[in-house]
């Protein structure tokens, strides 16, 4: 029998936003990766940061967030991970922007709504993309 998984991935209207698209560092200021989204476990009602690193994805409890500033999310735990370089961070952010771009196209095709032009070299504002504001 397959185990039922009930997890929802949440994004923000702006990429980078308050959490999504920001670098995640541990309590020793070591680079862990980039916040790729927020996971909500529908069964336990627990939120997690989905952190993408060099060759891995981590699920970090939101309770572990110690501080958030304009550039970083500092978590109050040490995570076993392989070092993530600034090149890795740039690559992960581009992948996140590509994911949002593809989701936008799927939304556009499924609803017949036109959306604005996406530039992967600039922050993405989903609200403006769908002409919501």
C-alpha positions, 0 to 999 in steps of 0.5 A: 500500500502506498503512503499518502503524502499531503504536502503543498508547496507555496511560493510568493508573489515576488521572487525573491520575496520575504523568504523564497529566493533568499540565501539560507545560512546556518548559525555559523553563517555557513551557506546552506542554500536558497529557499525554494519555497514553503512546504505545508504538511496538510496532515500535521499542519507544520510549515517547512522551508524547502532549501535547495543546495548544491545537489540536494534539497532540505526540509527545514522547520520554520521554527528553526528560523532565527533571523530574516533580513534583506538578503539572508534567512539565518536558521538556528541549527547546523545542517549536514550539507555539502558546501554551496558556492555563490555560483550554486546560489545563482544557478538555484535562483535561476532554476527557481525563476524558471520554475515560476515562469513555467508555472505561469505559462501553465496557468496562462494556458489553462485559464486563457489569461495572458501574462506579462513578459518574464525576464530571468535576469530580474526579480519576478513579480507574479502579481504584475505578471498576471496583471493582478495589480 
